[in-house]
Amino acid sequence: MYEAMWFLGGAALYQLFSALLRYSQLALFAQELIVSCLSLLVKLHEDAAFIQQLKHKILHDSDISEDKMKLIKEADERSLRNWRISVISHFLMTFPRSFRGLVKFSNWKQAMAYLQNEK
């Protein structure tokens, strides 16, 4: 009887440690996924900003008035700001619930600080 208790205790501990190891591996994977996703979003943001600059240069070289140019730049800045808000919001909403505790940011600025710390 004594041996059976040791056997069952060992089996239970094995299951517990195995589950903890699986969860920790998944948590590490989730953290790597967060960094990879944020890196991709940074690249998309840089590309969008580059396209905006190119657009502004083309508009500047055309016969557009300064007032219209200013309005377009303001609209583009608002658009990019709204994109940053939206993309982080969607990221947070779609991240798996069981790992949301690993996400240490709630806006673009915090996400970029998180990315800098993790790289």
HELIX and SHEET records of a PDB file:
HELIX    1   1 TYR A    2  ASP A   61  1                                  60    
HELIX    2   2 GLU A   66  THR A   94  1                                  29    
HELIX    3   3 ARG A   97  LEU A  102  5                                   6    
HELIX    4   4 TRP A  108  GLU A  118  1                                  11    
END                                                                             
